[in-house]
Amino acid sequence: MDQLPTAEELKKIWDAVPPDYYQTGIQRNILQRIWHTNKLRTVLSLIPHKPTTILDVGSASGWFLSEVAKRYQEARSTGIDVYDKAIAYAKKTYPHITFLEADGHTIPLEDNSQDLVLCCEILEHVIDPHQVLSEIQRVLSPNGYAVIEMDSGIGCFALYGIGGRTCGMASGKTRIFKNIPRKN
């Protein structure tokens, strides 16, 4: 099993990434454009209902959340990330969305407050993935839905649903999960 990164290692990684990484990559790199737009299309296809609140855990510079917010314009959207430069960029670029410099290990939102939680390609970059998942579960409303995506390292990504009924893979395989237990 791979060793989880330390806080110092993660800080070095974050500082090496330009705040506008996603926006620039999608504009200038055809492969990134294809990857991220296909990921967006897949995630949107997994959302079973119209959310009134959306949280993106690990929102970086906000591109992905801004695209989801275009689909659900009436929803109150919030993005959190620990990378201060990316959050500052997101606030400036997408002023209609709330962005907070915050850690997914301790999400600064009320229990049961989010109808939709997105966590895309984040768990492999945190110190304690189980704690982040626990926090997602804590803020997820009783009828809410979470889309958790992880980079598989094999050229495609996996998407999982928590709290809803659907889980899928970008490869087209779909699994159904029912009644995932929630901590009280």
Buried (B, 14 or more C-beta within 10 A) or exposed (E): EEEEBEEEEBEEEBEEBEBBBBBBBBEEEEEBEEBBEEBBEBBBEBBEEEBBBBBBBBBBBBBBBBBBBEEBEEBBBBBBBBBEBBBBBBBEBBEEBBBBBBBBBEBEBEEBBBBBBBBBBBBEBBBEBEBBBEBBBBBBBEEBBBBBBBBEEEEBBBBBBBBBEBBBBBEEEEEEEEEEEEEE
